[in-house]
């Protein structure tokens, strides 16, 4: 029973880490696009 509980908790932790990575990657892309807009505005394009 303890082994099953450990496996369940470990799999839940792994899923949370993977979901976090996707969220951070998406936020990074959003910040990059915002930076590009600011850069374009500064150069006058």
VOKOLVO-29585 format. One record per atom (N, C-alpha, C): residue number from 1; chain; atom name; x, y, z. Coordinates in steps of 0.2 Angstrom, whole numbers. Layout:
<sites>
<NUM,"A","CA",<X,Y,Z>>;
...
</sites>
This chain:
<sites>
<1,"A","N",<4,-6,0>>;
<1,"A","CA",<0,0,0>>;
<1,"A","C",<4,6,0>>;
<2,"A","N",<10,6,4>>;
<2,"A","CA",<14,12,4>>;
<2,"A","C",<17,13,-3>>;
<3,"A","N",<19,8,-6>>;
<3,"A","CA",<22,8,-12>>;
<3,"A","C",<18,12,-18>>;
<4,"A","N",<11,10,-17>>;
<4,"A","CA",<6,13,-22>>;
<4,"A","C",<6,20,-21>>;
<5,"A","N",<5,22,-14>>;
<5,"A","CA",<5,29,-12>>;
<5,"A","C",<11,33,-15>>;
<6,"A","N",<17,30,-14>>;
<6,"A","CA",<23,34,-16>>;
<6,"A","C",<22,34,-24>>;
<7,"A","N",<20,29,-28>>;
<7,"A","CA",<20,30,-35>>;
<7,"A","C",<15,35,-37>>;
<8,"A","N",<9,35,-34>>;
<8,"A","CA",<4,40,-35>>;
<8,"A","C",<7,47,-34>>;
<9,"A","N",<10,48,-28>>;
<9,"A","CA",<12,55,-27>>;
<9,"A","C",<18,57,-32>>;
<10,"A","N",<22,52,-33>>;
<10,"A","CA",<28,54,-38>>;
<10,"A","C",<25,56,-45>>;
<11,"A","N",<20,52,-47>>;
<11,"A","CA",<17,53,-54>>;
<11,"A","C",<13,60,-54>>;
<12,"A","N",<10,62,-48>>;
<12,"A","CA",<7,68,-48>>;
<12,"A","C",<12,74,-48>>;
<13,"A","N",<17,73,-44>>;
<13,"A","CA",<23,78,-44>>;
<13,"A","C",<26,79,-51>>;
<14,"A","N",<27,73,-55>>;
<14,"A","CA",<29,74,-62>>;
<14,"A","C",<25,77,-66>>;
<15,"A","N",<18,76,-66>>;
<15,"A","CA",<13,80,-70>>;
<15,"A","C",<13,87,-69>>;
<16,"A","N",<14,89,-62>>;
<16,"A","CA",<14,96,-60>>;
<16,"A","C",<20,99,-63>>;
<17,"A","N",<26,96,-63>>;
<17,"A","CA",<32,99,-66>>;
<17,"A","C",<31,100,-73>>;
<18,"A","N",<29,95,-77>>;
<18,"A","CA",<28,96,-84>>;
<18,"A","C",<23,101,-86>>;
<19,"A","N",<18,102,-82>>;
<19,"A","CA",<13,107,-83>>;
<19,"A","C",<16,114,-82>>;
<20,"A","N",<20,115,-77>>;
<20,"A","CA",<24,121,-75>>;
<20,"A","C",<28,123,-81>>;
<21,"A","N",<32,118,-84>>;
<21,"A","CA",<36,120,-89>>;
<21,"A","C",<33,122,-95>>;
<22,"A","N",<27,120,-97>>;
<22,"A","CA",<23,122,-102>>;
<22,"A","C",<21,129,-101>>;
<23,"A","N",<19,131,-95>>;
<23,"A","CA",<16,137,-93>>;
<23,"A","C",<22,142,-93>>;
<24,"A","N",<28,141,-91>>;
<24,"A","CA",<33,145,-91>>;
<24,"A","C",<36,147,-98>>;
<25,"A","N",<36,141,-102>>;
<25,"A","CA",<38,142,-109>>;
<25,"A","C",<33,147,-113>>;
<26,"A","N",<26,146,-112>>;
<26,"A","CA",<21,151,-115>>;
<26,"A","C",<22,158,-112>>;
<27,"A","N",<24,159,-106>>;
<27,"A","CA",<25,166,-103>>;
<27,"A","C",<31,169,-106>>;
<28,"A","N",<36,165,-107>>;
<28,"A","CA",<42,167,-111>>;
<28,"A","C",<41,170,-118>>;
<29,"A","N",<37,166,-121>>;
<29,"A","CA",<35,168,-128>>;
<29,"A","C",<31,175,-128>>;
<30,"A","N",<26,175,-123>>;
<30,"A","CA",<23,181,-123>>;
<30,"A","C",<27,187,-121>>;
<31,"A","N",<32,187,-117>>;
<31,"A","CA",<36,192,-115>>;
<31,"A","C",<41,194,-121>>;
<32,"A","N",<43,189,-125>>;
<32,"A","CA",<47,190,-131>>;
<32,"A","C",<43,194,-136>>;
<33,"A","N",<37,192,-137>>;
<33,"A","CA",<33,196,-142>>;
<33,"A","C",<32,203,-140>>;
<34,"A","N",<31,204,-133>>;
<34,"A","CA",<30,211,-130>>;
<34,"A","C",<37,215,-131>>;
<35,"A","N",<42,212,-130>>;
<35,"A","CA",<49,215,-132>>;
<35,"A","C",<50,217,-139>>;
<36,"A","N",<47,213,-143>>;
<36,"A","CA",<48,214,-150>>;
<36,"A","C",<44,220,-152>>;
<37,"A","N",<38,221,-149>>;
<37,"A","CA",<33,227,-151>>;
<37,"A","C",<37,233,-148>>;
<38,"A","N",<40,233,-142>>;
<38,"A","CA",<43,239,-140>>;
<38,"A","C",<49,241,-144>>;
<39,"A","N",<53,236,-146>>;
<39,"A","CA",<59,237,-150>>;
<39,"A","C",<56,240,-157>>;
<40,"A","N",<51,237,-160>>;
<40,"A","CA",<49,240,-166>>;
<40,"A","C",<46,247,-165>>;
<41,"A","N",<43,249,-160>>;
<41,"A","CA",<41,256,-158>>;
<41,"A","C",<47,260,-157>>;
<42,"A","N",<52,258,-154>>;
<42,"A","CA",<58,262,-153>>;
<42,"A","C",<62,263,-159>>;
<43,"A","N",<62,259,-164>>;
<43,"A","CA",<65,260,-170>>;
<43,"A","C",<61,263,-176>>;
<44,"A","N",<55,264,-174>>;
<44,"A","CA",<50,268,-179>>;
<44,"A","C",<47,264,-184>>;
<45,"A","N",<47,257,-184>>;
<45,"A","CA",<44,253,-189>>;
<45,"A","C",<37,253,-188>>;
</sites>
